[in-house]
Amino acid sequence: MSPASPLSLVTTIVPGLSEVATSAPAVNPYLVGVGTFIVLLALMGALLAFGRGRDHS
C-alpha cells in the first residue's frame, strides 16, 4: 500500500465537503429565534419579580 498523494486526498475530500455546506441547516433558525425569545421573556419576568420584592431606597 502506498501513501495517498495530497492531490488525490483533496479531490476526494473537497467535493464531499461542498455537498455538506449546501445542505439544509440541522436546526430550524426560526426555532432558535423563538427559543431565544422565550428565554429572554423568562429572564425579564424573573427580573421584574425580583424587583417587586425589594424596597426602593
GUROLO-358580 format. One record per residue: residue number from 1; residue in one letter; y, x, z of N, C-alpha, C in turn. Coordinates in Angstrom, 1 decimal, padded with zeros to 4 digits. Atoms other than C-alpha are relative to their C-alpha. Last residue first. Layout:
NUM  A  Y  X  Z  Y  X  Z  Y  X  Z .
...
//
This chain:
57  S  -000.9  -000.6  -001.0  053.4  -034.1  048.7  001.2  000.5  -000.7 .
56  H  -001.0  -000.7  000.7  051.3  -036.7  046.8  000.9  000.7  001.0 .
55  D  -001.4  000.4  -000.3  048.3  -037.8  048.8  000.9  000.9  -000.8 .
54  R  -000.8  -001.0  -000.7  044.9  -037.3  047.2  001.4  -000.5  000.2 .
53  G  000.5  -000.1  -001.4  042.2  -039.9  046.3  000.9  001.0  000.8 .
52  R  -000.3  001.1  -000.8  043.9  -041.0  043.1  -000.3  000.1  001.5 .
51  G  -001.5  000.0  -000.3  043.9  -037.5  041.7  000.4  -001.2  000.8 .
50  F  -000.3  -001.0  -001.0  040.1  -037.2  041.9  001.5  -000.1  000.4 .
49  A  000.6  000.5  -001.2  039.6  -040.5  040.0  000.3  001.0  001.2 .
48  L  -000.8  001.1  -000.6  042.1  -039.4  037.4  -000.6  -000.5  001.3 .
47  L  -001.3  -000.5  -000.4  040.4  -036.0  036.9  000.8  -001.1  000.6 .
46  A  000.3  -000.7  -001.3  036.9  -037.6  036.8  001.3  000.5  000.5 .
45  G  000.3  001.0  -001.0  038.1  -040.1  034.1  -000.2  000.7  001.4 .
44  M  -001.3  000.6  -000.3  039.6  -037.2  032.1  -000.1  -001.1  001.1 .
43  L  -000.7  -001.0  -000.8  036.3  -035.3  032.3  001.4  -000.6  000.4 .
42  A  000.6  -000.1  -001.3  034.4  -038.4  031.2  000.8  001.0  000.9 .
41  L  -000.3  001.2  -000.7  036.8  -039.0  028.3  -000.6  000.0  001.4 .
40  L  -001.4  -000.1  -000.3  036.5  -035.4  027.1  000.4  -001.2  000.9 .
39  V  -000.2  -000.9  -001.1  032.7  -035.6  027.4  001.4  000.1  000.4 .
38  I  000.5  000.7  -001.2  032.7  -038.8  025.3  000.1  001.0  001.2 .
37  F  -001.0  000.9  -000.4  035.0  -037.1  022.7  -000.5  -000.7  001.3 .
36  T  -001.1  -000.8  -000.5  032.7  -034.1  022.4  001.0  -001.0  000.6 .
35  G  000.4  -000.5  -001.3  029.7  -036.4  021.9  001.1  000.8  000.7 .
34  V  000.1  001.2  -000.9  031.5  -038.4  019.2  -000.4  000.6  001.4 .
33  G  -001.3  000.5  -000.3  032.5  -035.2  017.4  000.0  -001.1  001.0 .
32  V  -000.6  -001.0  -000.8  029.0  -033.7  017.6  001.4  -000.4  000.4 .
31  L  000.6  000.1  -001.3  027.6  -036.9  016.3  000.5  001.0  001.0 .
30  Y  -000.6  001.1  -000.7  030.1  -036.9  013.5  -000.6  -000.2  001.3 .
29  P  -001.3  -000.4  -000.6  029.0  -033.4  012.5  000.7  -001.2  000.8 .
28  N  -001.1  000.7  000.7  025.4  -034.5  012.0  001.3  000.3  000.7 .
27  V  -000.5  001.1  -000.9  023.2  -031.8  013.4  001.1  -000.7  -000.8 .
26  A  001.1  000.4  -000.9  021.0  -029.5  011.2  000.4  -001.2  000.9 .
25  P  -000.1  -000.6  -001.4  023.6  -029.3  008.5  -001.1  -000.6  000.9 .
24  A  -000.8  000.9  -000.9  022.4  -030.2  005.0  000.0  000.6  001.4 .
23  S  000.6  001.2  -000.6  021.1  -027.4  002.8  000.9  -000.7  000.9 .
22  T  -000.4  001.2  000.7  023.3  -025.1  000.7  -000.7  -001.3  000.6 .
21  A  -001.4  000.2  -000.3  023.0  -022.1  003.1  000.5  -001.3  -000.7 .
20  V  -000.2  000.5  -001.4  019.2  -022.3  003.2  001.5  -000.3  000.2 .
19  E  000.5  001.4  -000.1  018.9  -022.1  -000.6  000.3  -000.6  001.4 .
18  S  -001.0  000.8  000.6  021.2  -019.0  -000.6  -000.5  -001.5  000.0 .
17  L  -001.2  000.3  -000.9  019.0  -017.4  002.0  001.0  -000.9  -000.7 .
16  G  000.4  000.8  -001.1  015.9  -017.8  -000.1  001.1  -000.3  000.9 .
15  P  000.1  001.4  000.4  017.6  -016.5  -003.2  -000.5  -000.9  001.1 .
14  V  -001.3  000.6  000.4  018.7  -013.4  -001.3  -000.1  -001.4  -000.5 .
13  I  -000.7  000.6  -001.1  015.4  -012.5  000.3  001.2  -000.8  -000.4 .
12  T  000.9  001.0  -000.6  013.1  -011.7  -002.7  000.8  -000.8  001.1 .
11  T  000.3  001.1  000.9  015.6  -010.0  -004.9  -000.9  -001.1  000.5 .
10  V  -001.2  000.8  000.2  016.9  -008.0  -002.0  -000.3  -001.2  -000.9 .
9  L  -000.2  000.8  -001.2  013.4  -006.9  -001.0  001.3  -000.9  -000.1 .
8  S  000.9  001.1  000.0  012.6  -005.9  -004.5  000.2  -000.9  001.2 .
7  L  -000.4  000.9  001.0  015.8  -003.8  -004.7  -001.0  -001.2  000.0 .
6  P  -001.1  000.8  -000.5  015.1  -002.1  -001.3  000.4  -001.1  -001.1 .
5  S  -001.3  -000.6  000.3  011.7  -000.9  -002.5  001.1  -000.9  000.4 .
4  A  -000.8  000.8  000.9  008.7  -002.1  -000.7  001.3  000.7  -000.3 .
3  P  -001.1  000.7  -000.7  006.5  000.6  000.9  000.9  -000.8  -001.1 .
2  S  -001.2  -000.8  000.1  003.3  001.4  -001.0  001.2  -000.8  000.7 .
1  M  -001.2  000.8  000.0  000.0  000.0  000.0  001.2  000.9  000.0 .
//
